[in-house]
Amino acid sequence: MDFPNREKNVLKYISEGFSNQEIADRLFLTLGTTKKYVHTIFQKLKVKNRVQAAKKARQMEL
């Protein structure tokens, strides 16, 4: 599964428990852009929430 660097960064912060706003602030993104990245990541991982995304990312060693 291919994740561009920006999506990997967002996924890393999701796994660390950061909110969308906190991720946006750290990566200098708008909240809307961050939400779009989160949505895209969920689709790629076929998950429905942040906990599932973090778990699957660890399993896939992302």
Beta strands, then each sheet from edge to edge (+ up, - down):
end
